[in-house]
């Protein structure tokens, strides 16, 4: 089991109850808006919009709120114009970090992201120096109560690449373009889906075997993730379950 995925799962569960839920909503709606602006408002003809639309629905954002974001993206309603910017860097211990942002002020966002790296013991890196360590994949999260054979049959037939047991969940990995088809196939087979998204998956990981090292890295990751303009943070750390539990207990 990947410690990185485990921590992402913990964060996902916390977000559902967190007082910053409004910030989570705002970030998702911004992603919907940008996807609509760049690829049009038709869900069937715009796979990125379809993925972000579903992610917003999975997070219980009201349908009319999502549709207004789509209309802002297509120009039917007035809205701020955001651009996508990706920053690369290193957390303490040489952990590679990719930070995806949507911003209306590239200079401001760049300065603030660099400051977050420096204040938390990391450093930014030149474009391309970190990106090669990551590959974009689709992930579908399914409750662990689902029968493994039933899940494998439905997922692999639909084109899934891998199925991983993550304790209280199954994580189904797909090629980015197959994410929607795999999710549809699972739902057609009456398999409940908790979430689906495209993400960056590291090709290699950096082990963090003690709580102090883990805390330093996670402090930076959490700081980046909390920034209003950040839509996604991806890193190649791997933390053992026992260390994650110790960090979580002390936080």
Secondary structure, DSSP 4 states (H G I P E B T S, - for coil): --HHHHHHHHHHHHHHH-TTHHHHHHHHHHHHHHHHHHH-S-TTT-HHHHHHHHHHHHTT--HHHHHHHHHHHHTSS-----EEEEEEEEETTTEEEEEEEEES-HHHHHHHHHHHHHHTT-EEE-TTTTGGGEEEEEEEEEETTS-HHHHHHHHHHTT--EEEE-SSEEEEEE-GGGHHHHHHHHHHTT----EEEEEEEESS-EEE-SHHHHHHHHHHHHHHHHSTTEEEEEE-EEE-HHHHHHHHHH-
